[in-house]
């Protein structure tokens, strides 16, 4: 599996499902693919800890930040476009992906970016939840993600 710097800096493909894809090829996949493939999100939003779900996921180190930072906004525009096609009221794996995204922003930028993202996403899903089915515990996970950071 390529490193974060190889993926972003050298456009080296990663294994996504059954195919090797570059960053650009991942972002050009359709929403059905985004929903069904589960290992690409660790490269779009790397963290400084191992993934509980993907043992091959990269681990972000501070030296990777200059390689990740220029791509985060584009990653997020595509990811949010995908989320807007999903049922986000009922808890599913996409809520975990949002947690990862917020944690990544806390590491790459600072907590203010994460908090702004939390407010936008949380408000949208609470506003869309006309029947009161949105799991309020999800907001706690997202808030915790905005406070995530590098160990001291």
VEXDO-980507 format. One record per residue: x, z negated, y of N, C-alpha, C in turn; residue number from 1. Coordinates in steps of 0.2 Angstrom, whole numbers. Layout:
(atom (X, Z, Y), (X, Z, Y), (X, Z, Y), NUM) ...
END
This chain:
(atom (4, 0, -6), (0, 0, 0), (4, 0, 6), 1) (atom (3, 4, 11), (7, 4, 17), (7, -2, 21), 2) (atom (11, -3, 25), (11, -9, 30), (6, -7, 36), 3) (atom (5, -12, 40), (1, -10, 46), (4, -5, 50), 4) (atom (11, -6, 51), (15, -2, 56), (15, 5, 53), 5) (atom (16, 6, 46), (16, 13, 43), (9, 16, 44), 6) (atom (3, 12, 43), (-3, 15, 44), (-5, 17, 51), 7) (atom (-3, 13, 56), (-5, 15, 63), (1, 19, 66), 8) (atom (7, 17, 65), (13, 20, 68), (15, 27, 65), 9) (atom (14, 28, 58), (16, 34, 55), (10, 38, 52), 10) (atom (4, 35, 53), (-2, 39, 50), (-2, 39, 43), 11) (atom (1, 34, 39), (2, 34, 32), (-5, 32, 29), 12) (atom (-8, 36, 24), (-14, 35, 21), (-14, 28, 17), 13) (atom (-20, 25, 17), (-21, 20, 12), (-27, 22, 7), 14) (atom (-27, 18, 2), (-31, 19, -4), (-38, 16, -2), 15) (atom (-43, 20, -1), (-50, 18, 1), (-55, 20, -5), 16) (atom (-57, 16, -9), (-61, 18, -15), (-56, 22, -19), 17) (atom (-58, 28, -20), (-54, 32, -25), (-50, 37, -21), 18) (atom (-49, 37, -15), (-46, 42, -11), (-41, 39, -6), 19) (atom (-36, 43, -4), (-31, 41, 1), (-33, 44, 7), 20) (atom (-33, 39, 13), (-36, 41, 19), (-31, 39, 25), 21) (atom (-31, 43, 30), (-27, 41, 36), (-32, 37, 40), 22) (atom (-30, 34, 46), (-34, 31, 51), (-40, 35, 53), 23) (atom (-38, 41, 55), (-42, 46, 58), (-48, 48, 53), 24) (atom (-45, 49, 47), (-50, 51, 41), (-55, 46, 40), 25) (atom (-53, 39, 40), (-57, 34, 39), (-63, 34, 45), 26) (atom (-61, 34, 51), (-66, 34, 56), (-70, 40, 56), 27) (atom (-69, 46, 53), (-73, 51, 53), (-78, 51, 46), 28) (atom (-77, 46, 42), (-82, 45, 37), (-89, 44, 39), 29) (atom (-94, 45, 35), (-101, 44, 37), (-103, 37, 36), 30) (atom (-108, 35, 39), (-111, 28, 38), (-112, 26, 31), 31) (atom (-114, 30, 27), (-115, 28, 20), (-108, 26, 17), 32) (atom (-103, 30, 18), (-96, 28, 16), (-94, 21, 18), 33) (atom (-95, 20, 25), (-93, 14, 28), (-97, 8, 24), 34) (atom (-103, 9, 23), (-106, 4, 19), (-104, 2, 12), 35) (atom (-102, 8, 9), (-100, 7, 2), (-93, 6, 0), 36) (atom (-88, 7, 5), (-81, 6, 4), (-80, -1, 7), 37) (atom (-76, -5, 3), (-75, -12, 6), (-68, -14, 8), 38) (atom (-63, -9, 6), (-56, -11, 8), (-53, -9, 14), 39) (atom (-57, -4, 18), (-54, -1, 24), (-54, -6, 29), 40) (atom (-59, -11, 30), (-60, -15, 35), (-53, -20, 36), 41) (atom (-50, -21, 31), (-44, -25, 32), (-38, -22, 35), 42) (atom (-38, -15, 35), (-33, -11, 39), (-36, -10, 46), 43) (atom (-42, -9, 47), (-45, -8, 54), (-45, -15, 58), 44) (atom (-45, -21, 54), (-45, -27, 58), (-41, -32, 53), 45) (atom (-34, -31, 54), (-30, -35, 50), (-30, -42, 52), 46) (atom (-29, -47, 48), (-28, -54, 49), (-21, -57, 47), 47) (atom (-20, -63, 49), (-13, -66, 48), (-14, -70, 42), 48) (atom (-19, -69, 37), (-20, -73, 31), (-22, -68, 26), 49) (atom (-21, -70, 20), (-23, -65, 14), (-31, -64, 14), 50) (atom (-33, -59, 12), (-40, -57, 11), (-42, -61, 5), 51) (atom (-48, -64, 5), (-51, -67, -1), (-54, -61, -6), 52) (atom (-55, -56, -3), (-58, -50, -7), (-54, -45, -9), 53) (atom (-48, -44, -5), (-44, -38, -7), (-37, -40, -7), 54) (atom (-34, -41, -13), (-27, -44, -14), (-22, -39, -11), 55) (atom (-24, -33, -10), (-19, -28, -7), (-20, -27, 1), 56) (atom (-24, -31, 4), (-24, -31, 11), (-18, -33, 14), 57) (atom (-16, -29, 20), (-10, -31, 24), (-11, -38, 27), 58) (atom (-6, -41, 29), (-6, -47, 32), (-3, -46, 39), 59) (atom (-6, -47, 44), (-4, -46, 51), (1, -51, 53), 60) (atom (7, -48, 56), (12, -53, 59), (12, -51, 66), 61) (atom (15, -55, 70), (15, -54, 78), (19, -47, 79), 62) (atom (23, -45, 75), (27, -38, 77), (22, -32, 76), 63) (atom (17, -33, 72), (12, -28, 71), (7, -27, 77), 64) (atom (7, -32, 81), (2, -31, 87), (2, -25, 91), 65) (atom (8, -23, 93), (9, -17, 97), (6, -11, 93), 66) (atom (6, -11, 87), (4, -5, 83), (-4, -5, 82), 67) (atom (-7, -11, 82), (-14, -12, 81), (-18, -11, 87), 68) (atom (-15, -14, 92), (-19, -15, 99), (-22, -8, 102), 69) (atom (-18, -3, 102), (-20, 3, 105), (-26, 6, 101), 70) (atom (-27, 4, 95), (-32, 7, 90), (-39, 3, 90), 71) (atom (-38, -4, 92), (-44, -8, 91), (-50, -6, 94), 72) (atom (-50, -4, 100), (-56, -1, 104), (-60, 4, 100), 73) (atom (-56, 9, 98), (-58, 15, 94), (-61, 13, 88), 74) (atom (-58, 8, 84), (-60, 6, 78), (-67, 2, 79), 75) (atom (-68, -2, 85), (-74, -5, 86), (-79, -1, 88), 76) (atom (-78, 4, 92), (-83, 9, 94), (-86, 12, 88), 77) (atom (-82, 14, 83), (-85, 17, 77), (-88, 12, 72), 78) (atom (-85, 6, 72), (-88, 1, 68), (-95, -1, 70), 79) (atom (-96, -2, 77), (-102, -4, 80), (-107, 1, 79), 80) (atom (-105, 8, 80), (-110, 13, 79), (-113, 13, 71), 81) (atom (-108, 11, 67), (-111, 10, 60), (-115, 5, 59), 82) (atom (-114, -1, 62), (-118, -7, 62), (-125, -6, 64), 83) (atom (-125, -2, 69), (-132, 0, 73), (-136, 3, 68), 84) (atom (-134, 6, 62), (-138, 9, 57), (-140, 5, 52), 85) (atom (-138, -1, 52), (-139, -6, 46), (-144, -11, 48), 86) (atom (-147, -14, 43), (-151, -20, 43), (-147, -26, 44), 87) (atom (-146, -29, 50), (-141, -34, 51), (-145, -41, 52), 88) (atom (-152, -41, 51), (-155, -47, 51), (-154, -51, 45), 89) (atom (-154, -48, 39), (-153, -51, 33), (-146, -51, 32), 90) (atom (-143, -57, 30), (-136, -58, 28), (-133, -53, 23), 91) (atom (-128, -50, 25), (-125, -46, 20), (-117, -45, 22), 92) (atom (-114, -41, 18), (-106, -41, 19), (-104, -38, 26), 93) (atom (-109, -35, 29), (-107, -33, 36), (-106, -39, 41), 94) (atom (-109, -45, 39), (-108, -51, 44), (-101, -53, 43), 95) (atom (-99, -53, 37), (-92, -55, 35), (-87, -50, 39), 96) (atom (-89, -44, 39), (-84, -39, 42), (-84, -41, 50), 97) (atom (-90, -43, 53), (-90, -44, 60), (-85, -51, 61), 98) (atom (-86, -55, 56), (-81, -61, 57), (-74, -59, 57), 99) (atom (-72, -55, 53), (-65, -52, 52), (-63, -49, 59), 100) (atom (-68, -45, 62), (-67, -41, 68), (-65, -46, 73), 101) (atom (-69, -51, 74), (-69, -56, 79), (-62, -60, 78), 102) (atom (-60, -62, 72), (-54, -65, 71), (-48, -61, 73), 103) (atom (-48, -54, 71), (-43, -50, 73), (-42, -49, 81), 104) (atom (-48, -49, 84), (-47, -49, 92), (-44, -55, 94), 105) (atom (-46, -61, 91), (-43, -67, 93), (-35, -67, 93), 106) (atom (-33, -64, 87), (-26, -63, 86), (-22, -58, 90), 107) (atom (-25, -52, 91), (-22, -47, 95), (-22, -47, 102), 108) (atom (-28, -50, 105), (-29, -51, 112), (-29, -58, 113), 109) (atom (-35, -61, 114), (-36, -68, 115), (-43, -70, 114), 110) (atom (-44, -76, 114), (-51, -78, 112), (-56, -76, 117), 111) (atom (-55, -74, 123), (-60, -71, 128), (-63, -65, 125), 112) (atom (-59, -60, 122), (-61, -54, 120), (-66, -56, 114), 113) (atom (-64, -60, 110), (-68, -62, 104), (-75, -65, 106), 114) (atom (-75, -69, 111), (-81, -73, 114), (-86, -68, 117), 115) (atom (-83, -63, 121), (-87, -58, 124), (-90, -54, 118), 116) (atom (-86, -52, 113), (-89, -48, 107), (-95, -52, 104), 117) (atom (-94, -59, 103), (-99, -63, 100), (-105, -63, 104), 118) (atom (-104, -64, 110), (-110, -64, 114), (-114, -58, 114), 119) (atom (-111, -52, 114), (-114, -45, 114), (-118, -45, 107), 120) (atom (-114, -46, 102), (-117, -44, 95), (-122, -50, 93), 121) (atom (-121, -56, 95), (-126, -61, 93), (-132, -60, 97), 122) (atom (-132, -59, 103), (-138, -57, 107), (-142, -51, 105), 123) (atom (-138, -46, 103), (-142, -40, 100), (-146, -42, 94), 124) (atom (-142, -45, 89), (-146, -47, 83), (-151, -52, 84), 125) (atom (-150, -57, 88), (-156, -62, 89), (-162, -58, 93), 126) (atom (-160, -54, 97), (-165, -50, 101), (-169, -46, 96), 127) (atom (-166, -43, 91), (-169, -38, 87), (-173, -42, 81), 128) (atom (-172, -48, 81), (-175, -52, 75), (-182, -55, 77), 129) (atom (-187, -51, 77), (-194, -52, 79), (-197, -57, 74), 130) (atom (-195, -58, 68), (-198, -62, 63), (-194, -69, 62), 131) (atom (-189, -70, 65), (-185, -76, 64), (-181, -76, 58), 132) (atom (-179, -70, 55), (-176, -70, 48), (-168, -70, 49), 133) (atom (-165, -69, 55), (-158, -69, 56), (-155, -76, 54), 134) (atom (-150, -76, 50), (-147, -83, 48), (-143, -86, 54), 135) (atom (-145, -91, 57), (-142, -94, 62), (-135, -97, 61), 136) (atom (-134, -98, 54), (-127, -100, 52), (-122, -95, 53), 137) (atom (-124, -89, 53), (-120, -83, 54), (-117, -84, 61), 138) (atom (-120, -86, 66), (-118, -87, 73), (-112, -92, 73), 139) (atom (-113, -97, 69), (-108, -102, 68), (-101, -99, 66), 140) (atom (-102, -95, 60), (-96, -92, 58), (-93, -87, 63), 141) (atom (-97, -84, 67), (-94, -80, 72), (-91, -83, 77), 142) (atom (-94, -89, 79), (-91, -93, 84), (-84, -96, 82), 143) (atom (-84, -98, 76), (-77, -101, 73), (-72, -95, 73), 144) (atom (-74, -89, 72), (-70, -83, 72), (-67, -82, 79), 145) (atom (-71, -83, 84), (-68, -82, 91), (-63, -88, 93), 146) (atom (-63, -93, 89), (-58, -98, 91), (-52, -98, 86), 147) (atom (-52, -93, 82), (-46, -92, 77), (-40, -90, 81), 148) (atom (-35, -92, 79), (-28, -90, 82), (-22, -91, 78), 149) (atom (-17, -90, 81), (-10, -91, 77), (-9, -98, 76), 150) (atom (-6, -100, 71), (-4, -107, 70), (1, -109, 75), 151) (atom (1, -115, 77), (5, -118, 82), (12, -121, 78), 152) 
END
